[in-house]
């Protein structure tokens, strides 16, 4: 007779590592920073690898080993080190600051399908802003259904395939680059010498503001923490997964960026490199070796699977981090509801609706390429900001280590050194988050708009974070009814007027000329209806038909 532990299906640490790898780094992450810094990005990657990536991953390993019995990741770590209230705010901000990246990932899925379908990156001409946003929303809905239908098996299978395939494609790109160099094939960047890898003005605001994207590109390893409960020996195996990710990240970033300098002139890069650069790279190397568009199509398929795997892991893991260990008194009852499969289904839907709002705001920008770049820059602000919670919780563990379990893996045996490194990671991450508000690659005509969006969106995230406990408190005080019908009607009118005002402004200033007016208004109406539905669900009688965990 097998014991329950023997009957349970555990996830091997290698699979957990691959699941996490798809959220940490990809070929696109190298492209983003290559466009911002050119070959100087190689030097930046070297510095960031040793001063940030390695300590980052080992800190996550330390925290996961310390709290291996808790399944909420950063949420659990902040609750254990700072109490329920701080734990809630950490959970909220960590979760909601990941939403711009969720939108970016879904956008990338649409772009990969566009390359597979048309064989080029003219997404603006092929779709336009409105259809681009609508198809992105469709991707969200499909994935919520997949999460429900396949449960966690979809995460394991897609992440294993996507993570392994993306790593293999990157290795292939690097190997073929060096084979081409050995054959004497030309190098696109001139001069290609040591000076080209050195920053010219490393203290300029435009240069320093790009480092937020490096943090964004490399963080996310803590998203594997909720899966420690599914590992047989989490305290020992979780650090192994994190070390594997660190090694793969080093290879991908350093050699990958070097190889890009061979195929792209780092001094004159295409404007849409962040959106289409990965495909341009494999198109170039395929043509060089006489393979035509074959490698590009292969990469497009891999990229599609990889991004779908990212979306699956992020939708599931980030929602778990937010809801699995947060004190129930801070959240409206509906959001803590789980379905019969144990999935926080209302959390998934709330994720989708908030992402739709972010997409609607992005629609104010004139081109899909502008939307794509703005979302990336926004990630360079909010992603480092949320990561600060990780380093704060690590500092609390090292400062008061007598209060917490002794971990199976300890990052830096010397407590003083551990505290210094934790303080360094917290400080530099906070500074890079602030520098990210500067819209590095925005053109003059949209600079003010992007700067405004960069400020307003994080403020909106903070306001929503404070609203949730308020709604929960009203539910408790008013027998489950958070709002009266008249109050709800007023909120609906305000939300509707604001969204319609934004789209009207966009149309009046000719910012949305590339999308059909009917589709633009239709998209806004859909967002309004979705907001109405979700808010009604979250504020109706919270005691009716809800099963809490």
Secondary structure, 3 states (H helix, E strand, C coil): CCCHHHHCCCCCHHHHHHHHHHHHCCHHHHHHHHHHHCCHHHHHHHHHHHHHHHHHHHHHHHHHHHCCCCCCCHHHHHHHHHCHHHHHHHHHHHHHCCHHHHHHHHHHHHHHHHHHHHCCCCHHHHCCHHHHHHHHHHHHHHHHHHHHHHCCHHHHHHHHHHHHHHHHHHHHHHHHHHHHHHHCCCCCCCCCCHHHHCCCCCCCHHHHCCHHHHHHHHCCHHHHHHHHHHCCCHHHHHHHHHHHHHHHHHHHHHHHHHHHHHHCCCCCCCCCHHHHHHHHHHHHHHHHCCCCCHHHHHHHHHHHHHHHHHHHHHHHHHHHHHHCCCCHHHCCHHHHECCCCCCCHHHHHHHHHHHHHHHHHHCCCCCHHHHHHHHHHHHHHHHHHHHHHHHHHHHHHHHCHHHCCCCCCCCCCCHHHHHHHHHHHHHHHHHHHHHCCCCCCCCCCCHHHHHHHHHHHHHHHHHHHHHHHHHHHHHHHCCCCCCCHHHHHHHHHHHHHHHHHHHHHHHHCCCCCCCCHHHHHHHHHHHHHHHHHHHHHHHCCCCCCCCEC
